[in-house]
Structure formats: C-alpha cells, structure tokens
Amino acid sequence: MVFFEPLQSGKNALVGAQGRAIADPEGKFSISTYGTNDGAVVGHHRVRVGPPHREDHPNFKCACVLNAEIDLMEVDIKKGQKNHFELVLKKKTGAEPKALPER
C-alpha cells in the first residue's frame, strides 16, 4: 500500500484527501484519491508505504521495510504535470520499529 498524505505548508496538519494505491508485482502504482487512478491532490505530500491487507493479499512477501506510520519521503504534486516518483524501500534488518497492529 502506498499513501500520499497532503500536508499544509509550514504546519503538520493534513489537508485534502489522502491518495492511496496498491503497487503491482513490478512495484508500479497509480494513486487514487477521489476516483480510480485520478492521482493525488496538488501540493506537498508525505509518502508512506505499508503492507497490503492480509485478507486481500494472503501470499504477499517483501524483504523490505513496510511501515505506514513512518514517512518514506516528501514530494510535491504539481498541476498539469506528470508526477512520477521512485520510492526506494530499505531492506529489512530486524532492527526496524514495529508497525501498529492492523485494525
């Protein structure tokens, strides 16, 4: 799961709707916010990556760090442009902070 959370400039408050996507087996994804593959809202975002829901993807495996509570990076979504980003995930070492349990 990939999350694009819009941030208000200069503050920590979230603004606008969060965009979400599920990466395909090759790691490619397209964000959906209000509709399917409509992209993220324009502005500054923090990007987080977490595992997919177990019931939807029971065989999912990744030797990478997936914690939707930790910021991976920040990006700017610009109007009228193709906004492409490469998300580089760290490999698991066993010393990562634990993710919150699924609800």
C-alpha positions as CSV (number, residue, x, y, z in Angstrom):
1,M,0.0,0.0,0.0
2,V,1.3,3.5,-0.9
3,F,-0.1,6.5,0.8
4,F,0.2,10.2,-0.4
5,E,-0.9,12.4,2.6
6,P,-1.2,16.1,1.7
7,L,0.4,18.5,4.1
8,Q,-0.3,22.1,4.8
9,S,2.9,24.1,4.1
10,G,4.6,25.1,7.4
11,K,2.3,23.0,9.6
12,N,1.8,19.4,10.4
13,A,-1.9,19.3,9.7
14,L,-3.2,17.1,6.9
15,V,-5.2,19.0,4.2
16,G,-7.3,17.4,1.5
17,A,-7.9,13.7,0.9
18,Q,-5.2,11.1,1.2
19,G,-4.3,9.3,-2.1
20,R,-3.8,5.5,-2.0
21,A,-2.5,2.8,-4.3
22,I,-1.5,-0.8,-4.3
23,A,1.7,-1.5,-6.1
24,D,1.7,-4.2,-8.7
25,P,4.3,-7.1,-8.6
26,E,6.8,-4.9,-10.5
27,G,6.4,-2.1,-7.9
28,K,4.4,0.2,-10.2
29,F,1.4,2.1,-8.8
30,S,-1.1,4.8,-9.7
31,I,-2.6,6.9,-6.9
32,S,-6.4,7.1,-6.4
33,T,-7.9,9.9,-4.3
34,Y,-11.5,10.7,-5.2
35,G,-11.8,8.2,-8.1
36,T,-9.8,5.3,-9.7
37,N,-6.3,6.4,-10.8
38,D,-7.2,10.1,-10.6
39,G,-3.8,10.9,-8.9
40,A,-3.0,12.9,-5.7
41,V,-4.3,16.4,-4.9
42,V,-1.9,19.2,-5.9
43,G,0.5,20.3,-3.2
44,H,3.1,19.0,-0.7
45,H,2.8,15.4,0.5
46,R,4.4,12.9,2.8
47,V,4.7,9.4,1.4
48,R,4.3,6.3,3.5
49,V,4.3,2.7,2.4
50,G,2.7,-0.2,4.3
51,P,1.8,-3.8,3.7
52,P,-1.5,-4.7,1.9
53,H,-4.3,-6.1,3.9
54,R,-3.6,-9.8,4.6
55,E,-7.1,-11.0,3.6
56,D,-6.7,-9.3,0.2
57,H,-3.2,-10.4,-0.4
58,P,-2.5,-13.5,1.8
59,N,0.7,-14.5,-0.1
60,F,2.3,-11.1,-0.1
61,K,6.0,-11.1,0.9
62,C,8.6,-8.4,0.8
63,A,12.1,-8.3,2.3
64,C,11.7,-4.6,2.7
65,V,10.6,-2.2,5.4
66,L,6.9,-1.5,5.2
67,N,5.6,0.7,8.0
68,A,2.7,3.0,7.2
69,E,3.4,5.0,10.4
70,I,6.8,6.2,9.2
71,D,7.4,8.8,6.4
72,L,9.4,7.5,3.5
73,M,9.8,10.8,1.7
74,E,8.1,14.1,0.9
75,V,7.1,15.1,-2.6
76,D,5.3,18.0,-4.4
77,I,2.4,17.2,-6.7
78,K,2.3,19.8,-9.5
79,K,-0.8,20.7,-11.5
80,G,-0.6,19.9,-15.2
81,Q,2.5,17.8,-15.0
82,K,3.2,14.1,-15.0
83,N,4.2,13.4,-11.4
84,H,6.4,10.3,-11.3
85,F,8.3,9.3,-8.2
86,E,10.6,6.4,-7.4
87,L,10.1,5.0,-4.0
88,V,13.2,3.2,-2.6
89,L,12.4,0.9,0.2
90,K,15.0,-0.2,2.7
91,K,15.8,-3.9,3.2
92,K,14.7,-5.5,6.5
93,T,17.4,-5.8,9.1
94,G,15.3,-6.9,12.1
95,A,16.0,-3.7,13.9
96,E,13.1,-1.7,12.5
97,P,10.4,-0.2,14.7
98,K,7.3,-2.4,14.8
99,A,4.2,-1.3,12.8
100,L,1.0,-0.7,14.7
101,P,-1.3,-3.8,14.6
102,E,-4.0,-3.9,11.9
103,R,-7.5,-3.0,13.0
